[in-house]
Each structure stands twice: as structure tokens, then as C-alpha cells.
Amino acid sequence: MIIYSALPLELIFQNEDNVAYENMEIQVNGVTMLVQPCGINEARIVRLISPNPYDYMNPAYAPGQKIYFRPEFSNRE
């Protein structure tokens, strides 16, 4: 990306370091992935964590794709 501007780069990118992304690890259809929540029961895939090479070839699990999931909670006592 090239930016042509008379403003200093410090002013253009002053808030870039303050952005906090909360990624979470979930499992969808047996595939473990790191996602970034972007709505209720909706997330964007950041990366796959899978030993199966066929999971990486599935376009539905490509980074940047949106997925919809239902959170499951377990009762730990």
C-alpha cells in the first residue's frame, strides 16, 4: 500500500497500535480454528489449526471467510 499525503505518518497511523483484537479458538465440524468475533454467533477466520491437509484446501475454511456457530458451554464442577 502506498500513501501519498502531506501529513506525517504518525498522524495517519496514530491509532493503529491501540486496536485490540480478541481472537478465540473454536472447533467447527471437527476443524479447530482461530477466529475473530464480529457479531453474535458470527466470526471471521484468522487461521486454521488442523493436522489434516484437506482442511486447508476447503475454501469454506479459508482465512477471511465468515462462519456462523453456536457456542457450547460445559458445566465444570
Secondary structure, DSSP 8 states (H G I E B T S, - for coil): -----SS-HHHHTTTGGG-----EEEEETTEEEEEEEEETTEEEEEEE--S-HHHHH-GGGSTT-EEE---------
